[in-house]
């Protein structure tokens, strides 16, 4: 598998270390020392498969960069930061990060997560496979292009949002626990499964008319989350 990665970190030694390990894995890395530099690079060359982003940057910080990026791009973003407070993790996931890795980190773990994100991102756009579309309510979810549409309009999703929605859509209305979703989408059996709830809330804000009373992405008490294709779930399923 090949892929192109933009590493955004103001510490040159850290960027060089990350780039070196990605290179061993066959990934091409380019470095940016600030969020402003990263935006300039992306304006000229938007074809990256992954962005590895530090939060503590000079000038524009990582949170603001990520918010601005998500207005126009669904490229996967992995946060790699020394900030390990739960509030930082939840905030980053809430505005569009796909992974969060704290420093110091295992280079092998970083490379493995990078490969998984790129593989998943590329996997939704394979032109040589027969198109597959899952439908629920007014929405259509194209598994090959990685696009969610409502009628003729496109609903912007990050790679991880798409993966969570595609997994639940493929379960055809069967509820799945946070542990099952985390294992399927994050490729891990153990970890911070609170990320699942964060992504469910993000998806509800994008597909539900009233996220506090969801009709499509509903909670089955004691079982987990399920996607109701008809959109006729009773109110009160938003927890």
VENFEN-V243686 format. One record per helix or strand of 3 or more residues. SS is the DSSP state (2 for helix, 1 for strand). FROM is the first residue (numbers start at 1). TO is the last residue. If there is no record, write none. Layout:
ss=SS from=FROM to=TO
ss=SS from=FROM to=TO
This chain:
ss=1 from=3 to=8
ss=2 from=12 to=24
ss=1 from=27 to=32
ss=2 from=35 to=44
ss=1 from=50 to=53
ss=2 from=62 to=69
ss=1 from=76 to=81
ss=2 from=86 to=94
ss=1 from=99 to=102
ss=2 from=107 to=123
ss=1 from=133 to=136
ss=1 from=139 to=142
ss=1 from=147 to=150
ss=1 from=153 to=155
ss=2 from=159 to=170
ss=2 from=178 to=185
ss=2 from=194 to=207
ss=2 from=211 to=213
ss=1 from=217 to=220
ss=1 from=224 to=227
